[in-house]
């Protein structure tokens, strides 16, 4: 997925307040993290994202930017396109 398409999906989620998509995305991140046996701390270290920010994404309290989404996806063995298609 190209950057603009991913950014458009994130913009749609944030502007429309579509919590279902955001919750699905957060739930998917958490499920994949747990499936791989990763703690929040380990995923944070591998992705360069703070534990607090990751936790808020998993709880649908924060919307990840495209760059953050890519950083999270890589250690989970996914890409941002897969995250959106599996979450949606």
PDB file with SEQRES, HELIX, SHEET and CRYST1 records, atoms N, CA, C and O in Angstrom:
SEQRES   1 A   88  UNK UNK UNK UNK UNK UNK UNK UNK UNK UNK UNK UNK UNK          
SEQRES   2 A   88  UNK UNK UNK UNK UNK UNK UNK UNK UNK UNK UNK UNK UNK          
SEQRES   3 A   88  UNK UNK UNK UNK UNK UNK UNK UNK UNK UNK UNK UNK UNK          
SEQRES   4 A   88  UNK UNK UNK UNK UNK UNK UNK UNK UNK UNK UNK UNK UNK          
SEQRES   5 A   88  UNK UNK UNK UNK UNK UNK UNK UNK UNK UNK UNK UNK UNK          
SEQRES   6 A   88  UNK UNK UNK UNK UNK UNK UNK UNK UNK UNK UNK UNK UNK          
SEQRES   7 A   88  UNK UNK UNK UNK UNK UNK UNK UNK UNK UNK                      
HELIX    1 AA1 UNK A    3  UNK A   16  1                                  14    
HELIX    2 AA2 UNK A   19  UNK A   35  1                                  17    
HELIX    3 AA3 UNK A   40  UNK A   47  1                                   8    
HELIX    4 AA4 UNK A   51  UNK A   58  1                                   8    
HELIX    5 AA5 UNK A   66  UNK A   75  1                                  10    
HELIX    6 AA6 UNK A   80  UNK A   87  1                                   8    
CRYST1    1.000    1.000    1.000  90.00  90.00  90.00 P 1           1          
ATOM      1  N   UNK A   1       0.861  -1.168   0.000  1.00  0.00           N  
ATOM      2  CA  UNK A   1       0.000   0.000   0.000  1.00  0.00           C  
ATOM      3  C   UNK A   1       0.905   1.229   0.000  1.00  0.00           C  
ATOM      4  O   UNK A   1       1.879   1.297   0.750  1.00  0.00           O  
ATOM      5  N   UNK A   2       0.584   2.157  -0.816  1.00  0.00           N  
ATOM      6  CA  UNK A   2       1.403   3.351  -0.878  1.00  0.00           C  
ATOM      7  C   UNK A   2       1.076   4.258   0.292  1.00  0.00           C  
ATOM      8  O   UNK A   2       0.017   4.161   0.913  1.00  0.00           O  
ATOM      9  N   UNK A   3       2.008   5.132   0.567  1.00  0.00           N  
ATOM     10  CA  UNK A   3       1.891   6.037   1.702  1.00  0.00           C  
ATOM     11  C   UNK A   3       0.573   6.802   1.679  1.00  0.00           C  
ATOM     12  O   UNK A   3      -0.106   6.874   2.703  1.00  0.00           O  
ATOM     13  N   UNK A   4       0.194   7.375   0.536  1.00  0.00           N  
ATOM     14  CA  UNK A   4      -1.021   8.192   0.456  1.00  0.00           C  
ATOM     15  C   UNK A   4      -2.278   7.389   0.766  1.00  0.00           C  
ATOM     16  O   UNK A   4      -3.187   7.905   1.416  1.00  0.00           O  
ATOM     17  N   UNK A   5      -2.349   6.144   0.318  1.00  0.00           N  
ATOM     18  CA  UNK A   5      -3.513   5.304   0.611  1.00  0.00           C  
ATOM     19  C   UNK A   5      -3.608   5.015   2.098  1.00  0.00           C  
ATOM     20  O   UNK A   5      -4.690   5.082   2.681  1.00  0.00           O  
ATOM     21  N   UNK A   6      -2.479   4.694   2.709  1.00  0.00           N  
ATOM     22  CA  UNK A   6      -2.466   4.422   4.143  1.00  0.00           C  
ATOM     23  C   UNK A   6      -2.843   5.665   4.918  1.00  0.00           C  
ATOM     24  O   UNK A   6      -3.636   5.601   5.857  1.00  0.00           O  
ATOM     25  N   UNK A   7      -2.275   6.804   4.526  1.00  0.00           N  
ATOM     26  CA  UNK A   7      -2.593   8.057   5.200  1.00  0.00           C  
ATOM     27  C   UNK A   7      -4.076   8.385   5.048  1.00  0.00           C  
ATOM     28  O   UNK A   7      -4.687   8.891   5.989  1.00  0.00           O  
ATOM     29  N   UNK A   8      -4.660   8.111   3.899  1.00  0.00           N  
ATOM     30  CA  UNK A   8      -6.078   8.367   3.674  1.00  0.00           C  
ATOM     31  C   UNK A   8      -6.937   7.515   4.611  1.00  0.00           C  
ATOM     32  O   UNK A   8      -7.927   8.003   5.156  1.00  0.00           O  
ATOM     33  N   UNK A   9      -6.566   6.256   4.798  1.00  0.00           N  
ATOM     34  CA  UNK A   9      -7.313   5.395   5.712  1.00  0.00           C  
ATOM     35  C   UNK A   9      -7.233   5.903   7.140  1.00  0.00           C  
ATOM     36  O   UNK A   9      -8.236   5.924   7.852  1.00  0.00           O  
ATOM     37  N   UNK A  10      -6.049   6.312   7.559  1.00  0.00           N  
ATOM     38  CA  UNK A  10      -5.885   6.837   8.916  1.00  0.00           C  
ATOM     39  C   UNK A  10      -6.660   8.141   9.070  1.00  0.00           C  
ATOM     40  O   UNK A  10      -7.308   8.357  10.094  1.00  0.00           O  
ATOM     41  N   UNK A  11      -6.600   9.005   8.072  1.00  0.00           N  
ATOM     42  CA  UNK A  11      -7.337  10.270   8.125  1.00  0.00           C  
ATOM     43  C   UNK A  11      -8.830  10.024   8.235  1.00  0.00           C  
ATOM     44  O   UNK A  11      -9.523  10.706   8.989  1.00  0.00           O  
ATOM     45  N   UNK A  12      -9.326   9.049   7.485  1.00  0.00           N  
ATOM     46  CA  UNK A  12     -10.747   8.716   7.539  1.00  0.00           C  
ATOM     47  C   UNK A  12     -11.124   8.241   8.934  1.00  0.00           C  
ATOM     48  O   UNK A  12     -12.159   8.637   9.469  1.00  0.00           O  
ATOM     49  N   UNK A  13     -10.292   7.396   9.523  1.00  0.00           N  
ATOM     50  CA  UNK A  13     -10.566   6.891  10.862  1.00  0.00           C  
ATOM     51  C   UNK A  13     -10.617   8.029  11.867  1.00  0.00           C  
ATOM     52  O   UNK A  13     -11.502   8.061  12.722  1.00  0.00           O  
ATOM     53  N   UNK A  14      -9.684   8.957  11.775  1.00  0.00           N  
ATOM     54  CA  UNK A  14      -9.609  10.027  12.766  1.00  0.00           C  
ATOM     55  C   UNK A  14     -10.665  11.090  12.536  1.00  0.00           C  
ATOM     56  O   UNK A  14     -11.245  11.592  13.499  1.00  0.00           O  
ATOM     57  N   UNK A  15     -10.932  11.448  11.289  1.00  0.00           N  
ATOM     58  CA  UNK A  15     -11.885  12.521  11.028  1.00  0.00           C  
ATOM     59  C   UNK A  15     -13.324  12.085  11.264  1.00  0.00           C  
ATOM     60  O   UNK A  15     -14.147  12.892  11.697  1.00  0.00           O  
ATOM     61  N   UNK A  16     -13.636  10.844  10.992  1.00  0.00           N  
ATOM     62  CA  UNK A  16     -14.993  10.357  11.184  1.00  0.00           C  
ATOM     63  C   UNK A  16     -15.198   9.782  12.576  1.00  0.00           C  
ATOM     64  O   UNK A  16     -16.314   9.423  12.952  1.00  0.00           O  
ATOM     65  N   UNK A  17     -14.111   9.698  13.338  1.00  0.00           N  
ATOM     66  CA  UNK A  17     -14.231   9.110  14.663  1.00  0.00           C  
ATOM     67  C   UNK A  17     -14.674   7.665  14.609  1.00  0.00           C  
ATOM     68  O   UNK A  17     -15.404   7.198  15.483  1.00  0.00           O  
ATOM     69  N   UNK A  18     -14.236   6.959  13.589  1.00  0.00           N  
ATOM     70  CA  UNK A  18     -14.657   5.582  13.398  1.00  0.00           C  
ATOM     71  C   UNK A  18     -13.924   4.677  14.380  1.00  0.00           C  
ATOM     72  O   UNK A  18     -12.860   4.136  14.081  1.00  0.00           O  
ATOM     73  N   UNK A  19     -14.511   4.530  15.542  1.00  0.00           N  
ATOM     74  CA  UNK A  19     -13.870   3.760  16.601  1.00  0.00           C  
ATOM     75  C   UNK A  19     -13.805   2.275  16.280  1.00  0.00           C  
ATOM     76  O   UNK A  19     -12.896   1.593  16.755  1.00  0.00           O  
ATOM     77  N   UNK A  20     -14.742   1.749  15.487  1.00  0.00           N  
ATOM     78  CA  UNK A  20     -14.685   0.326  15.158  1.00  0.00           C  
ATOM     79  C   UNK A  20     -13.398  -0.015  14.428  1.00  0.00           C  
ATOM     80  O   UNK A  20     -12.736  -0.993  14.775  1.00  0.00           O  
ATOM     81  N   UNK A  21     -13.028   0.776  13.414  1.00  0.00           N  
ATOM     82  CA  UNK A  21     -11.777   0.533  12.702  1.00  0.00           C  
ATOM     83  C   UNK A  21     -10.588   0.682  13.624  1.00  0.00           C  
ATOM     84  O   UNK A  21      -9.657  -0.123  13.586  1.00  0.00           O  
ATOM     85  N   UNK A  22     -10.617   1.707  14.451  1.00  0.00           N  
ATOM     86  CA  UNK A  22      -9.508   1.947  15.368  1.00  0.00           C  
ATOM     87  C   UNK A  22      -9.403   0.828  16.390  1.00  0.00           C  
ATOM     88  O   UNK A  22      -8.302   0.369  16.693  1.00  0.00           O  
ATOM     89  N   UNK A  23     -10.532   0.384  16.924  1.00  0.00           N  
ATOM     90  CA  UNK A  23     -10.522  -0.715  17.882  1.00  0.00           C  
ATOM     91  C   UNK A  23     -10.047  -1.996  17.218  1.00  0.00           C  
ATOM     92  O   UNK A  23      -9.282  -2.760  17.808  1.00  0.00           O  
ATOM     93  N   UNK A  24     -10.499  -2.236  15.984  1.00  0.00           N  
ATOM     94  CA  UNK A  24     -10.050  -3.425  15.264  1.00  0.00           C  
ATOM     95  C   UNK A  24      -8.544  -3.400  15.049  1.00  0.00           C  
ATOM     96  O   UNK A  24      -7.870  -4.415  15.223  1.00  0.00           O  
ATOM     97  N   UNK A  25      -8.018  -2.243  14.671  1.00  0.00           N  
ATOM     98  CA  UNK A  25      -6.588  -2.113  14.449  1.00  0.00           C  
ATOM     99  C   UNK A  25      -5.823  -2.365  15.745  1.00  0.00           C  
ATOM    100  O   UNK A  25      -4.851  -3.121  15.760  1.00  0.00           O  
ATOM    101  N   UNK A  26      -6.260  -1.736  16.822  1.00  0.00           N  
ATOM    102  CA  UNK A  26      -5.612  -1.926  18.117  1.00  0.00           C  
ATOM    103  C   UNK A  26      -5.685  -3.361  18.588  1.00  0.00           C  
ATOM    104  O   UNK A  26      -4.713  -3.901  19.116  1.00  0.00           O  
ATOM    105  N   UNK A  27      -6.842  -3.979  18.397  1.00  0.00           N  
ATOM    106  CA  UNK A  27      -7.011  -5.379  18.795  1.00  0.00           C  
ATOM    107  C   UNK A  27      -6.108  -6.296  17.985  1.00  0.00           C  
ATOM    108  O   UNK A  27      -5.534  -7.248  18.514  1.00  0.00           O  
ATOM    109  N   UNK A  28      -5.990  -5.999  16.698  1.00  0.00           N  
ATOM    110  CA  UNK A  28      -5.126  -6.805  15.847  1.00  0.00           C  
ATOM    111  C   UNK A  28      -3.669  -6.695  16.281  1.00  0.00           C  
ATOM    112  O   UNK A  28      -2.962  -7.700  16.354  1.00  0.00           O  
ATOM    113  N   UNK A  29      -3.223  -5.484  16.567  1.00  0.00           N  
ATOM    114  CA  UNK A  29      -1.844  -5.291  17.028  1.00  0.00           C  
ATOM    115  C   UNK A  29      -1.611  -6.117  18.295  1.00  0.00           C  
ATOM    116  O   UNK A  29      -0.605  -6.815  18.417  1.00  0.00           O  
ATOM    117  N   UNK A  30      -2.545  -6.027  19.222  1.00  0.00           N  
ATOM    118  CA  UNK A  30      -2.392  -6.770  20.478  1.00  0.00           C  
ATOM    119  C   UNK A  30      -2.409  -8.278  20.245  1.00  0.00           C  
ATOM    120  O   UNK A  30      -1.570  -8.999  20.785  1.00  0.00           O  
ATOM    121  N   UNK A  31      -3.365  -8.759  19.439  1.00  0.00           N  
ATOM    122  CA  UNK A  31      -3.437 -10.203  19.165  1.00  0.00           C  
ATOM    123  C   UNK A  31      -2.158 -10.723  18.518  1.00  0.00           C  
ATOM    124  O   UNK A  31      -1.635 -11.767  18.908  1.00  0.00           O  
ATOM    125  N   UNK A  32      -1.665  -9.992  17.536  1.00  0.00           N  
ATOM    126  CA  UNK A  32      -0.446 -10.419  16.846  1.00  0.00           C  
ATOM    127  C   UNK A  32       0.753 -10.377  17.791  1.00  0.00           C  
ATOM    128  O   UNK A  32       1.603 -11.267  17.775  1.00  0.00           O  
ATOM    129  N   UNK A  33       0.807  -9.344  18.603  1.00  0.00           N  
ATOM    130  CA  UNK A  33       1.908  -9.223  19.578  1.00  0.00           C  
ATOM    131  C   UNK A  33       1.890 -10.410  20.531  1.00  0.00           C  
ATOM    132  O   UNK A  33       2.929 -11.021  20.784  1.00  0.00           O  
ATOM    133  N   UNK A  34       0.720 -10.736  21.060  1.00  0.00           N  
ATOM    134  CA  UNK A  34       0.604 -11.859  21.993  1.00  0.00           C  
ATOM    135  C   UNK A  34       0.857 -13.192  21.297  1.00  0.00           C  
ATOM    136  O   UNK A  34       1.468 -14.089  21.878  1.00  0.00           O  
ATOM    137  N   UNK A  35       0.393 -13.327  20.060  1.00  0.00           N  
ATOM    138  CA  UNK A  35       0.630 -14.559  19.299  1.00  0.00           C  
ATOM    139  C   UNK A  35       2.119 -14.829  19.137  1.00  0.00           C  
ATOM    140  O   UNK A  35       2.565 -15.976  19.161  1.00  0.00           O  
ATOM    141  N   UNK A  36       2.880 -13.746  18.971  1.00  0.00           N  
ATOM    142  CA  UNK A  36       4.323 -13.880  18.817  1.00  0.00           C  
ATOM    143  C   UNK A  36       5.055 -13.957  20.158  1.00  0.00           C  
ATOM    144  O   UNK A  36       6.274 -14.120  20.196  1.00  0.00           O  
ATOM    145  N   UNK A  37       4.309 -13.838  21.249  1.00  0.00           N  
ATOM    146  CA  UNK A  37       4.907 -13.914  22.582  1.00  0.00           C  
ATOM    147  C   UNK A  37       5.682 -12.672  22.965  1.00  0.00           C  
ATOM    148  O   UNK A  37       6.611 -12.736  23.770  1.00  0.00           O  
ATOM    149  N   UNK A  38       5.301 -11.538  22.388  1.00  0.00           N  
ATOM    150  CA  UNK A  38       6.001 -10.287  22.677  1.00  0.00           C  
ATOM    151  C   UNK A  38       5.272  -9.499  23.756  1.00  0.00           C  
ATOM    152  O   UNK A  38       4.045  -9.407  23.744  1.00  0.00           O  
ATOM    153  N   UNK A  39       6.022  -8.938  24.677  1.00  0.00           N  
ATOM    154  CA  UNK A  39       5.441  -8.016  25.638  1.00  0.00           C  
ATOM    155  C   UNK A  39       5.386  -6.633  25.002  1.00  0.00           C  
ATOM    156  O   UNK A  39       6.002  -6.393  23.964  1.00  0.00           O  
ATOM    157  N   UNK A  40       4.645  -5.729  25.631  1.00  0.00           N  
ATOM    158  CA  UNK A  40       4.635  -4.348  25.143  1.00  0.00           C  
ATOM    159  C   UNK A  40       6.046  -3.779  25.146  1.00  0.00           C  
ATOM    160  O   UNK A  40       6.430  -3.061  24.223  1.00  0.00           O  
ATOM    161  N   UNK A  41       6.813  -4.094  26.169  1.00  0.00           N  
ATOM    162  CA  UNK A  41       8.184  -3.577  26.269  1.00  0.00           C  
ATOM    163  C   UNK A  41       9.063  -4.064  25.124  1.00  0.00           C  
ATOM    164  O   UNK A  41       9.852  -3.295  24.574  1.00  0.00           O  
ATOM    165  N   UNK A  42       8.930  -5.324  24.768  1.00  0.00           N  
ATOM    166  CA  UNK A  42       9.735  -5.874  23.671  1.00  0.00           C  
ATOM    167  C   UNK A  42       9.314  -5.253  22.346  1.00  0.00           C  
ATOM    168  O   UNK A  42      10.165  -4.856  21.550  1.00  0.00           O  
ATOM    169  N   UNK A  43       8.004  -5.165  22.103  1.00  0.00           N  
ATOM    170  CA  UNK A  43       7.539  -4.544  20.863  1.00  0.00           C  
ATOM    171  C   UNK A  43       7.969  -3.074  20.813  1.00  0.00           C  
ATOM    172  O   UNK A  43       8.338  -2.568  19.752  1.00  0.00           O  
ATOM    173  N   UNK A  44       7.922  -2.406  21.940  1.00  0.00           N  
ATOM    174  CA  UNK A  44       8.366  -1.012  21.998  1.00  0.00           C  
ATOM    175  C   UNK A  44       9.839  -0.900  21.604  1.00  0.00           C  
ATOM    176  O   UNK A  44      10.211  -0.031  20.816  1.00  0.00           O  
ATOM    177  N   UNK A  45      10.660  -1.768  22.146  1.00  0.00           N  
ATOM    178  CA  UNK A  45      12.086  -1.735  21.825  1.00  0.00           C  
ATOM    179  C   UNK A  45      12.336  -2.043  20.355  1.00  0.00           C  
ATOM    180  O   UNK A  45      13.183  -1.411  19.724  1.00  0.00           O  
ATOM    181  N   UNK A  46      11.605  -3.009  19.806  1.00  0.00           N  
ATOM    182  CA  UNK A  46      11.808  -3.394  18.411  1.00  0.00           C  
ATOM    183  C   UNK A  46      11.272  -2.361  17.423  1.00  0.00           C  
ATOM    184  O   UNK A  46      11.794  -2.216  16.318  1.00  0.00           O  
ATOM    185  N   UNK A  47      10.228  -1.647  17.830  1.00  0.00           N  
ATOM    186  CA  UNK A  47       9.600  -0.689  16.919  1.00  0.00           C  
ATOM    187  C   UNK A  47      10.069   0.748  17.125  1.00  0.00           C  
ATOM    188  O   UNK A  47       9.896   1.594  16.248  1.00  0.00           O  
ATOM    189  N   UNK A  48      10.662   1.019  18.282  1.00  0.00           N  
ATOM    190  CA  UNK A  48      11.074   2.387  18.581  1.00  0.00           C  
ATOM    191  C   UNK A  48       9.910   3.270  19.017  1.00  0.00           C  
ATOM    192  O   UNK A  48      10.021   4.496  19.005  1.00  0.00           O  
ATOM    193  N   UNK A  49       8.800   2.653  19.399  1.00  0.00           N  
ATOM    194  CA  UNK A  49       7.615   3.360  19.873  1.00  0.00           C  
ATOM    195  C   UNK A  49       7.517   3.143  21.379  1.00  0.00           C  
ATOM    196  O   UNK A  49       7.805   2.048  21.862  1.00  0.00           O  
ATOM    197  N   UNK A  50       7.122   4.154  22.118  1.00  0.00           N  
ATOM    198  CA  UNK A  50       7.064   4.014  23.576  1.00  0.00           C  
ATOM    199  C   UNK A  50       5.992   3.003  23.989  1.00  0.00           C  
ATOM    200  O   UNK A  50       5.012   2.785  23.276  1.00  0.00           O  
ATOM    201  N   UNK A  51       6.202   2.399  25.144  1.00  0.00           N  
ATOM    202  CA  UNK A  51       5.239   1.454  25.698  1.00  0.00           C  
ATOM    203  C   UNK A  51       3.894   2.141  25.879  1.00  0.00           C  
ATOM    204  O   UNK A  51       2.851   1.564  25.571  1.00  0.00           O  
ATOM    205  N   UNK A  52       3.916   3.355  26.372  1.00  0.00           N  
ATOM    206  CA  UNK A  52       2.673   4.100  26.604  1.00  0.00           C  
ATOM    207  C   UNK A  52       1.902   4.304  25.303  1.00  0.00           C  
ATOM    208  O   UNK A  52       0.690   4.094  25.254  1.00  0.00           O  
ATOM    209  N   UNK A  53       2.608   4.713  24.250  1.00  0.00           N  
ATOM    210  CA  UNK A  53       1.953   4.956  22.968  1.00  0.00           C  
ATOM    211  C   UNK A  53       1.390   3.658  22.382  1.00  0.00           C  
ATOM    212  O   UNK A  53       0.273   3.644  21.864  1.00  0.00           O  
ATOM    213  N   UNK A  54       2.152   2.581  22.460  1.00  0.00           N  
ATOM    214  CA  UNK A  54       1.673   1.283  21.977  1.00  0.00           C  
ATOM    215  C   UNK A  54       0.426   0.839  22.737  1.00  0.00           C  
ATOM    216  O   UNK A  54      -0.542   0.363  22.144  1.00  0.00           O  
ATOM    217  N   UNK A  55       0.465   0.999  24.036  1.00  0.00           N  
ATOM    218  CA  UNK A  55      -0.679   0.621  24.858  1.00  0.00           C  
ATOM    219  C   UNK A  55      -1.919   1.409  24.461  1.00  0.00           C  
ATOM    220  O   UNK A  55      -3.013   0.850  24.376  1.00  0.00           O  
ATOM    221  N   UNK A  56      -1.755   2.682  24.221  1.00  0.00           N  
ATOM    222  CA  UNK A  56      -2.892   3.525  23.834  1.00  0.00           C  
ATOM    223  C   UNK A  56      -3.422   3.150  22.441  1.00  0.00           C  
ATOM    224  O   UNK A  56      -4.624   3.229  22.190  1.00  0.00           O  
ATOM    225  N   UNK A  57      -2.531   2.748  21.555  1.00  0.00           N  
ATOM    226  CA  UNK A  57      -2.975   2.282  20.229  1.00  0.00           C  
ATOM    227  C   UNK A  57      -3.786   1.001  20.386  1.00  0.00           C  
ATOM    228  O   UNK A  57      -4.851   0.864  19.785  1.00  0.00           O  
ATOM    229  N   UNK A  58      -3.292   0.068  21.185  1.00  0.00           N  
ATOM    230  CA  UNK A  58      -3.996  -1.194  21.400  1.00  0.00           C  
ATOM    231  C   UNK A  58      -5.365  -0.972  22.034  1.00  0.00           C  
ATOM    232  O   UNK A  58      -6.303  -1.723  21.765  1.00  0.00           O  
ATOM    233  N   UNK A  59      -5.483   0.046  22.866  1.00  0.00           N  
ATOM    234  CA  UNK A  59      -6.756   0.349  23.535  1.00  0.00           C  
ATOM    235  C   UNK A  59      -7.632   1.299  22.727  1.00  0.00           C  
ATOM    236  O   UNK A  59      -8.678   1.737  23.208  1.00  0.00           O  
ATOM    237  N   UNK A  60      -7.213   1.624  21.500  1.00  0.00           N  
ATOM    238  CA  UNK A  60      -7.951   2.535  20.614  1.00  0.00           C  
ATOM    239  C   UNK A  60      -8.073   3.936  21.215  1.00  0.00           C  
ATOM    240  O   UNK A  60      -9.055   4.640  20.979  1.00  0.00           O  
ATOM    241  N   UNK A  61      -7.074   4.325  21.986  1.00  0.00           N  
ATOM    242  CA  UNK A  61      -7.053   5.666  22.552  1.00  0.00           C  
ATOM    243  C   UNK A  61      -6.196   6.612  21.717  1.00  0.00           C  
ATOM    244  O   UNK A  61      -6.240   7.828  21.906  1.00  0.00           O  
ATOM    245  N   UNK A  62      -5.423   6.054  20.801  1.00  0.00           N  
ATOM    246  CA  UNK A  62      -4.570   6.839  19.905  1.00  0.00           C  
ATOM    247  C   UNK A  62      -4.659   6.267  18.504  1.00  0.00           C  
ATOM    248  O   UNK A  62      -4.850   5.066  18.317  1.00  0.00           O  
ATOM    249  N   UNK A  63      -4.518   7.150  17.520  1.00  0.00           N  
ATOM    250  CA  UNK A  63      -4.493   6.764  16.115  1.00  0.00           C  
ATOM    251  C   UNK A  63      -3.039   6.808  15.639  1.00  0.00           C  
ATOM    252  O   UNK A  63      -2.398   7.855  15.734  1.00  0.00           O  
ATOM    253  N   UNK A  64      -2.514   5.707  15.134  1.00  0.00           N  
ATOM    254  CA  UNK A  64      -1.118   5.726  14.692  1.00  0.00           C  
ATOM    255  C   UNK A  64      -0.955   6.460  13.373  1.00  0.00           C  
ATOM    256  O   UNK A  64      -1.802   6.367  12.485  1.00  0.00           O  
ATOM    257  N   UNK A  65       0.137   7.186  13.259  1.00  0.00           N  
ATOM    258  CA  UNK A  65       0.485   7.786  11.970  1.00  0.00           C  
ATOM    259  C   UNK A  65       0.977   6.665  11.050  1.00  0.00           C  
ATOM    260  O   UNK A  65       1.183   5.534  11.489  1.00  0.00           O  
ATOM    261  N   UNK A  66       1.158   6.987   9.799  1.00  0.00           N  
ATOM    262  CA  UNK A  66       1.667   5.995   8.843  1.00  0.00           C  
ATOM    263  C   UNK A  66       3.044   5.513   9.281  1.00  0.00           C  
ATOM    264  O   UNK A  66       3.323   4.314   9.251  1.00  0.00           O  
ATOM    265  N   UNK A  67       3.897   6.433   9.684  1.00  0.00           N  
ATOM    266  CA  UNK A  67       5.245   6.043  10.108  1.00  0.00           C  
ATOM    267  C   UNK A  67       5.208   5.144  11.335  1.00  0.00           C  
ATOM    268  O   UNK A  67       5.947   4.162  11.404  1.00  0.00           O  
ATOM    269  N   UNK A  68       4.360   5.466  12.299  1.00  0.00           N  
ATOM    270  CA  UNK A  68       4.240   4.632  13.500  1.00  0.00           C  
ATOM    271  C   UNK A  68       3.682   3.266  13.122  1.00  0.00           C  
ATOM    272  O   UNK A  68       4.149   2.242  13.621  1.00  0.00           O  
ATOM    273  N   UNK A  69       2.693   3.249  12.251  1.00  0.00           N  
ATOM    274  CA  UNK A  69       2.102   1.991  11.817  1.00  0.00           C  
ATOM    275  C   UNK A  69       3.145   1.086  11.171  1.00  0.00           C  
ATOM    276  O   UNK A  69       3.178  -0.116  11.434  1.00  0.00           O  
ATOM    277  N   UNK A  70       3.984   1.657  10.339  1.00  0.00           N  
ATOM    278  CA  UNK A  70       5.056   0.866   9.705  1.00  0.00           C  
ATOM    279  C   UNK A  70       6.035   0.334  10.747  1.00  0.00           C  
ATOM    280  O   UNK A  70       6.469  -0.815  10.664  1.00  0.00           O  
ATOM    281  N   UNK A  71       6.380   1.161  11.721  1.00  0.00           N  
ATOM    282  CA  UNK A  71       7.318   0.732  12.761  1.00  0.00           C  
ATOM    283  C   UNK A  71       6.748  -0.405  13.603  1.00  0.00           C  
ATOM    284  O   UNK A  71       7.478  -1.302  14.024  1.00  0.00           O  
ATOM    285  N   UNK A  72       5.450  -0.361  13.843  1.00  0.00           N  
ATOM    286  CA  UNK A  72       4.801  -1.415  14.622  1.00  0.00           C  
ATOM    287  C   UNK A  72       4.654  -2.689  13.792  1.00  0.00           C  
ATOM    288  O   UNK A  72       4.870  -3.791  14.296  1.00  0.00           O  
ATOM    289  N   UNK A  73       4.291  -2.537  12.537  1.00  0.00           N  
ATOM    290  CA  UNK A  73       4.002  -3.693  11.682  1.00  0.00           C  
ATOM    291  C   UNK A  73       5.221  -4.581  11.475  1.00  0.00           C  
ATOM    292  O   UNK A  73       5.112  -5.806  11.513  1.00  0.00           O  
ATOM    293  N   UNK A  74       6.360  -3.979  11.261  1.00  0.00           N  
ATOM    294  CA  UNK A  74       7.555  -4.762  10.921  1.00  0.00           C  
ATOM    295  C   UNK A  74       7.893  -5.840  11.958  1.00  0.00           C  
ATOM    296  O   UNK A  74       8.043  -7.001  11.577  1.00  0.00           O  
ATOM    297  N   UNK A  75       8.020  -5.511  13.250  1.00  0.00           N  
ATOM    298  CA  UNK A  75       8.338  -6.572  14.213  1.00  0.00           C  
ATOM    299  C   UNK A  75       7.200  -7.581  14.408  1.00  0.00           C  
ATOM    300  O   UNK A  75       7.410  -8.667  14.949  1.00  0.00           O  
ATOM    301  N   UNK A  76       6.000  -7.212  13.964  1.00  0.00           N  
ATOM    302  CA  UNK A  76       4.876  -8.149  14.037  1.00  0.00           C  
ATOM    303  C   UNK A  76       4.821  -9.062  12.815  1.00  0.00           C  
ATOM    304  O   UNK A  76       3.952  -9.929  12.723  1.00  0.00           O  
ATOM    305  N   UNK A  77       5.750  -8.866  11.876  1.00  0.00           N  
ATOM    306  CA  UNK A  77       5.790  -9.689  10.681  1.00  0.00           C  
ATOM    307  C   UNK A  77       4.717  -9.326   9.670  1.00  0.00           C  
ATOM    308  O   UNK A  77       4.336 -10.150   8.838  1.00  0.00           O  
ATOM    309  N   UNK A  78       4.228  -8.091   9.739  1.00  0.00           N  
ATOM    310  CA  UNK A  78       3.178  -7.611   8.843  1.00  0.00           C  
ATOM    311  C   UNK A  78       3.632  -6.316   8.182  1.00  0.00           C  
ATOM    312  O   UNK A  78       4.677  -5.764   8.527  1.00  0.00           O  
ATOM    313  N   UNK A  79       2.835  -5.835   7.227  1.00  0.00           N  
ATOM    314  CA  UNK A  79       3.050  -4.492   6.712  1.00  0.00           C  
ATOM    315  C   UNK A  79       1.777  -3.709   6.967  1.00  0.00           C  
ATOM    316  O   UNK A  79       0.780  -4.284   7.403  1.00  0.00           O  
ATOM    317  N   UNK A  80       1.786  -2.410   6.706  1.00  0.00           N  
ATOM    318  CA  UNK A  80       0.608  -1.599   7.044  1.00  0.00           C  
ATOM    319  C   UNK A  80      -0.632  -2.025   6.252  1.00  0.00           C  
ATOM    320  O   UNK A  80      -1.751  -1.917   6.753  1.00  0.00           O  
ATOM    321  N   UNK A  81      -0.442  -2.503   5.030  1.00  0.00           N  
ATOM    322  CA  UNK A  81      -1.591  -2.982   4.239  1.00  0.00           C  
ATOM    323  C   UNK A  81      -2.226  -4.187   4.917  1.00  0.00           C  
ATOM    324  O   UNK A  81      -3.449  -4.265   5.025  1.00  0.00           O  
ATOM    325  N   UNK A  82      -1.414  -5.115   5.370  1.00  0.00           N  
ATOM    326  CA  UNK A  82      -1.930  -6.298   6.042  1.00  0.00           C  
ATOM    327  C   UNK A  82      -2.643  -5.928   7.339  1.00  0.00           C  
ATOM    328  O   UNK A  82      -3.681  -6.500   7.669  1.00  0.00           O  
ATOM    329  N   UNK A  83      -2.080  -4.965   8.073  1.00  0.00           N  
ATOM    330  CA  UNK A  83      -2.729  -4.540   9.309  1.00  0.00           C  
ATOM    331  C   UNK A  83      -4.138  -4.029   9.032  1.00  0.00           C  
ATOM    332  O   UNK A  83      -5.086  -4.408   9.719  1.00  0.00           O  
ATOM    333  N   UNK A  84      -4.277  -3.168   8.025  1.00  0.00           N  
ATOM    334  CA  UNK A  84      -5.597  -2.614   7.718  1.00  0.00           C  
ATOM    335  C   UNK A  84      -6.539  -3.666   7.173  1.00  0.00           C  
ATOM    336  O   UNK A  84      -7.711  -3.691   7.549  1.00  0.00           O  
ATOM    337  N   UNK A  85      -6.060  -4.538   6.295  1.00  0.00           N  
ATOM    338  CA  UNK A  85      -6.962  -5.530   5.708  1.00  0.00           C  
ATOM    339  C   UNK A  85      -7.401  -6.553   6.755  1.00  0.00           C  
ATOM    340  O   UNK A  85      -8.552  -6.987   6.735  1.00  0.00           O  
ATOM    341  N   UNK A  86      -6.527  -6.940   7.651  1.00  0.00           N  
ATOM    342  CA  UNK A  86      -6.890  -7.893   8.686  1.00  0.00           C  
ATOM    343  C   UNK A  86      -7.767  -7.266   9.768  1.00  0.00           C  
ATOM    344  O   UNK A  86      -8.620  -7.930  10.357  1.00  0.00           O  
ATOM    345  N   UNK A  87      -7.541  -5.973  10.019  1.00  0.00           N  
ATOM    346  CA  UNK A  87      -8.319  -5.288  11.075  1.00  0.00           C  
ATOM    347  C   UNK A  87      -9.701  -4.910  10.591  1.00  0.00           C  
ATOM    348  O   UNK A  87     -10.645  -4.877  11.381  1.00  0.00           O  
ATOM    349  N   UNK A  88      -9.840  -4.623   9.298  1.00  0.00           N  
ATOM    350  CA  UNK A  88     -11.094  -4.099   8.797  1.00  0.00           C  
ATOM    351  C   UNK A  88     -12.040  -5.155   8.403  1.00  0.00           C  
ATOM    352  O   UNK A  88     -13.148  -4.857   7.959  1.00  0.00           O  
TER     353      UNK A  88                                                      
END                                                                             
